[in-house]
């Protein structure tokens, strides 16, 4: 019933289930489903003695339906800590709030940096913007959500929680958690190029470590040797490193990088091939001088 979207029917069937952990988890998931269609919470009435210039109170962080879901799911995992669906559902309810809180924090920190820079200029003295604080009552910190996803990941055999942990961790700057997720995905998807290539992309884009990505891309090519996309990514890393060494006049290092790049560039008329041919020609001219 729940998978068919019948949240009310699920709750009706389970109203006399008592404190059975699985029943509590299903009820929590049903309330989470109801929360998806519920209207956003509205701000409470402003107090009559609101100080002059003070902003009116904002809306509550959570919908009432979300709070019901969180309470039921927390009761379920308290009774049965290894209940994977409850940990996953709890993380999914809390994750959007944790992401928004993280984004507000980053915006406030950026504003502080701008204000600090302005205060160093004559005639500027703005006070730093206060960092946002979480609403009390529910722990929706990125640390808590990552922990719930990790607990769900440990108890499942598929990849739903692993993928969710990776996506959440990247969005909240928790790169170590994301890296653990990728390593777990590689362990579960043995003899597959996909997780290795994904991990390589993460190392390049998020961790800014293309050298570490080389090994992941090479491993991916073992299982998918004709993957031109991965070959092009390897070529790009070696070409970029080669050009950097060339510009620093470290010609032996540049030559070694270009030799590696050549292994992954079959078409010398491609954009990568032209860059490679041009710089290898320049290296030959330098040797002749």
HELIX and SHEET records of a PDB file:
HELIX    1   1 UNK A    7  UNK A   13  1                                   7    
HELIX    2   2 UNK A   21  UNK A   37  1                                  17    
HELIX    3   3 UNK A   64  UNK A   79  1                                  16    
HELIX    4   4 UNK A   84  UNK A  119  1                                  36    
HELIX    5   5 UNK A  142  UNK A  155  1                                  14    
HELIX    6   6 UNK A  160  UNK A  171  1                                  12    
HELIX    7   7 UNK A  175  UNK A  188  1                                  14    
HELIX    8   8 UNK A  193  UNK A  205  1                                  13    
HELIX    9   9 UNK A  210  UNK A  223  1                                  14    
HELIX   10  10 UNK A  228  UNK A  247  1                                  20    
HELIX   11  11 UNK A  251  UNK A  262  1                                  12    
HELIX   12  12 UNK A  271  UNK A  288  1                                  18    
END                                                                             
